[in-house]
Amino acid sequence: MHVYPLDAKTKEGNPFWSLPKRPPTPAVFDKENVLHQQLIASTACLSAAIFKIKIPSEQPRSAAFKIELAEMATKFKVPDFVPSDAEAQAIQADVDK
C-alpha cells in the first residue's frame, strides 16, 4: 500500500487497484474464531515437524489444544510495519523498466 496506494494509477491512467487485483486489507486475529485457531495450530504443528520439535500435546488436533494456542497467540505482539522509501523506490523502478 506504500508503493501502490488506493488511488494509484497505471501508466495508461487507469486505477491500479481494479479487478482482478484487489488491495490488501489487514487481518485481525480473533482467538474465538475457529478458523483462526486452526490456522495457528496447523502452523505451529507444521513448524514443529519441520524443525523436529516435539509437539507439546498428545492430541494436537483437539479443540482444547487449538484454543490454548490461540490464547498464546494473543500475547504475541507483532511489530508495526514501517515502510521504507528506498525499498518503495526500488520496487517502482523495477516496475517502470
N, C-alpha and C positions, 0 to 999 in steps of 0.2 A: 504494500500500500504506500510505502515511502517512495518507491520508484514510479509506480503507476497509481496515483490517487484516483478516487471515484470519477473525477471529471477529466481524466487523461484522454487525449485524442490520438488517433493513429496518424501516420503521415498523410493519409487521404482526408483527414478531418473528421472521421467517424469516431464515435465513442469507443475507447479501448475495451471497456467492460461491456461488451454486447455478446449475445449468445453465439457460440457455445461457451464463451468464457464467463465466469462468474467471480465477483470479488470475494476474497476470503473473509470469513467472519470468525471472531474468536469463539471458541467453545468454552462454556462454563461448566466446570466439573460439579456434579451433583452426586454426593455419596449415597443418596437414596435411589438413584436411577439404576435399575438392574443392568442395563446395557453398559453403563459406565463402570459398574462393579465388575462385570465380566471382562471388559477391556483391561482394567487394572490387573485382575487376577491372571488373565491369559498372558499379558505382557510380563508379569513377574515370573510366572512359571516358565515361559519361553526363555527369558533371560537366565534363569537358574539352570535350565537344561543346557544352554549354550556355554555357560561358564562352569558347568559341572558342580553346581552348588546344590546341596540337599534342600528340597522344598520343605519348609517347616510345618507341614501338615500331612497327616495320613490320608486326608480327603480333600485334595486341592480343588475339586470341582464342587464342593459343598457350598451352600448359600452362606453358612456361617463364616467360612474362610474368605469368601468374596466380600462380605460385609466388613470383616476385620481388616482386610487390605484396603478397602475403600476408606475406612476410618483413618488408617495410617496415611493414606494419600492426601487427606485433607490437611494434614500437618506439614506437608511439604510445600515450601514457598518457592515458586518459580520466579527467577529474577525478571524484572521488567525489561522488555525489548528496547534497546536504544539503537535507532537507525544510524548507519554510517553514511555520511555524504560521499565519501570516497568510494565506498562499495556501490552506492547507487549510481554514481557517475560511471563506474566501470561497467556496470550492467547496461546502462543506457548506451555507452559507447559500443559494446558488443552488439546490441540490437540495431544500432544505426549502421553497422557495417553491413 
